[in-house]
Amino acid sequence: MNQTDRKTAEGQEIMRKFRATAFAALVGMVLTQGQVWAQGDDGDDDDAAAGAAASTEASPQAEKATRASKDVPELILGSKQDQFTANQKDFELIAGQGYRWKISAAGGLEYKFHTDLFRNVWNNQIVINDLEVHMNGAPAWLEFDSDGTIQVQFTTVRPGIYTWSVPDLADRGMKGTITIK
């Protein structure tokens, strides 16, 4: 074997080792990332300690997404004093963050809660009286035939401004926005 052939063989051996090392590093990064996504999702985070709530008073620009789910301020539809009121109209969330959002009916009417948010988030589950509903898609709406609470757990995916409303009562003020930054 002459010197040129030896250098070519050594170069090929170095490239083979480099490719094997690069591939091993890539596989390691992929496996580590998958492990990070799997941590913190034990499937029953409804009793986990609440993180800082994001609302219109908070500064979402300063907040960063975390692995722990955060509570969205509860939305209460109606009250005993005013069946056509909502305790909060607008909400601000952070893209990539997991959230728990309690939506309650308290006015004694039938409320059909609709939002385009559900089509733009990853829906984890809906909890009603500690019973969990897991979906493979978004719910069309939440319907309250009587007073009660439904908790929706989701992860924000797509930034944007989304609306929520009780369609038949939107003209009476039962509507608002959900902004994901």
C-alpha positions in Angstrom: 0.0 0.0 0.0 1.5 3.3 -1.0 1.4 6.5 1.0 -1.5 8.1 -1.0 -3.6 5.0 -0.5 -2.8 4.9 3.2 -3.8 8.6 3.7 -7.0 8.0 1.8 -7.8 5.0 4.0 -7.0 7.1 7.2 -9.2 9.9 5.9 -12.1 7.5 5.3 -11.6 6.0 8.8 -11.7 9.5 10.4 -14.9 10.3 8.4 -16.5 7.1 9.5 -15.7 7.7 13.2 -16.9 11.3 12.8 -20.2 10.2 11.3 -20.7 7.6 14.0 -20.0 10.2 16.7 -22.3 12.7 15.1 -25.1 10.2 14.8 -24.7 9.1 18.4 -24.8 12.7 19.5 -28.0 13.3 17.5 -29.7 10.2 18.9 -28.7 11.3 22.4 -30.3 14.7 21.9 -33.5 13.2 20.5 -33.8 10.7 23.4 -33.1 13.5 25.9 -35.7 15.8 24.4 -38.3 13.0 24.4 -37.5 12.4 28.1 -38.0 16.1 28.9 -41.4 16.1 27.2 -42.5 13.0 29.1 -41.5 14.4 32.5 -44.1 16.4 34.3 -47.1 14.9 32.5 -48.3 12.3 35.0 -51.8 12.5 33.5 -53.3 13.8 36.7 -51.9 17.4 37.2 -55.3 18.8 38.2 -54.1 18.8 41.9 -50.6 20.1 41.2 -49.5 23.3 42.7 -50.7 26.3 40.7 -48.2 28.4 38.9 -48.4 32.1 38.4 -51.7 32.8 36.6 -51.6 34.7 33.4 -54.1 37.4 33.1 -54.5 40.8 31.5 -52.8 42.3 34.6 -49.7 40.1 34.2 -47.0 40.8 31.7 -46.8 37.8 29.3 -43.8 39.3 27.5 -41.8 38.9 30.7 -43.1 35.3 31.4 -41.6 32.2 29.8 -43.3 28.9 29.2 -42.5 26.3 31.9 -43.1 22.6 32.2 -45.6 23.0 35.0 -49.2 23.7 34.1 -50.5 27.1 35.1 -54.0 28.1 36.1 -55.9 30.5 33.9 -58.2 32.8 36.0 -61.6 31.1 36.3 -64.3 32.3 33.9 -67.7 32.5 35.6 -70.7 32.8 33.3 -73.6 34.6 35.0 -74.3 35.2 38.6 -77.4 35.1 40.8 -77.5 38.9 40.5 -77.0 39.1 36.7 -77.5 36.1 34.4 -75.8 37.8 31.5 -72.5 38.8 33.0 -69.0 37.3 32.9 -66.4 37.9 35.7 -63.6 38.4 33.1 -63.7 39.1 29.4 -60.1 38.9 28.2 -57.3 36.5 28.9 -53.6 36.5 28.0 -51.6 33.2 27.7 -48.1 32.2 26.6 -47.4 30.0 23.6 -46.0 26.6 24.5 -47.4 26.7 28.1 -49.7 24.1 29.7 -52.8 25.5 31.4 -55.8 24.5 33.5 -58.9 26.6 33.0 -62.0 26.4 35.1 -65.1 27.6 33.3 -68.2 27.8 35.5 -71.9 28.6 35.1 -73.5 30.4 38.0 -76.5 32.2 36.6 -79.1 29.5 36.4 -79.4 29.6 32.6 -78.3 27.2 30.0 -74.9 28.4 28.7 -73.3 27.1 25.5 -69.7 28.2 25.7 -67.9 28.4 22.3 -64.3 29.3 21.5 -62.0 29.0 18.5 -59.2 28.5 21.0 -59.9 24.8 21.3 -59.0 24.3 17.6 -55.6 26.0 18.2 -54.3 24.2 21.3 -53.3 20.7 22.2 -56.2 19.5 24.3 -55.1 17.3 27.2 -58.4 16.6 29.0 -61.7 18.0 30.2 -62.5 17.3 33.9 -66.1 17.3 35.2 -66.6 16.3 38.9 -63.2 14.6 38.9 -64.1 12.6 35.9 -61.7 13.0 33.0 -62.5 13.1 29.3 -59.5 12.6 27.0 -60.0 13.5 23.3 -58.3 13.0 20.0 -59.4 16.4 18.9 -61.1 19.6 20.0 -64.6 19.8 21.6 -67.1 21.8 19.5 -68.4 23.6 22.6 -69.1 23.2 26.3 -72.7 23.2 27.3 -73.9 24.0 30.9 -77.5 22.7 31.4 -77.2 23.8 35.0 -74.7 25.5 37.3 -71.4 23.8 37.6 -67.7 23.8 36.6 -65.8 22.2 33.7 -62.0 22.3 33.8 -60.2 22.2 30.5 -56.5 21.3 30.4 -54.5 22.2 27.3 -51.2 23.4 26.0 -51.1 26.5 23.9 -49.6 25.8 20.4 -50.4 28.7 18.1 -50.0 32.4 19.0 -53.0 34.6 18.0 -56.1 36.3 19.2 -59.0 33.9 19.7 -62.6 34.7 20.8 -64.9 33.1 23.3 -68.7 33.6 23.6 -72.0 32.3 24.6 -73.4 32.7 21.1 -77.0 33.4 22.0 -76.0 35.9 24.6 -72.9 37.5 23.0 -74.9 40.7 22.2 -75.6 41.0 25.9 -71.9 41.0 26.8 -71.1 37.3 27.1 -68.0 37.4 24.9 -64.3 38.1 25.1 -60.8 37.3 23.8 -58.0 34.9 24.5 -54.6 36.2 23.4 -51.7 33.8 23.0 -48.3 35.5 22.8 
